[in-house]
Amino acid sequence: VHSVHTAVENMRSEQKFIFTQFLMGIVSYLVAHIMQMWIYFRPRIALTVTAPLVMFLVTMGYYVWFIVTTLILDESHSITGQIDTWDAYGHIEDLDEAHYK
């Protein structure tokens, strides 16, 4: 039980950082393709491709902001993710801890 609670706490502590990395990866991917268009193609073609990609990037940023501000709960209103039913088994020693002591 202790190891499950520890895993849930660790995932919760890393959640915002991982989500930020995911969003930065998408933004980096789109910006890389915009720069690739300017390197490989003539300016007129590159501008034609850049305009929709920039519009998509801005629209995606707006919707991510809107969804995150709407759905993210304060720490006081969020749940811990721990399973209360397993509290009765909290006194039982973990097999891995007992074996590797």
Sequence and secondary structure as in RCSB ss.txt:
>XXXX:A:sequence
VHSVHTAVENMRSEQKFIFTQFLMGIVSYLVAHIMQMWIYFRPRIALTVTAPLVMFLVTMGYYVWFIVTTLILDE
SHSITGQIDTWDAYGHIEDLDEAHYK
>XXXX:A:secstr
 HHHHHHHHHHHHHHHHHHHHHHHHHHHHHHHHHHHHHHHS HHHHHHHHHHHHHHHHHHHHHHHHHHHHH   T
TTS     GGGGGGTTS  HHHHHT 
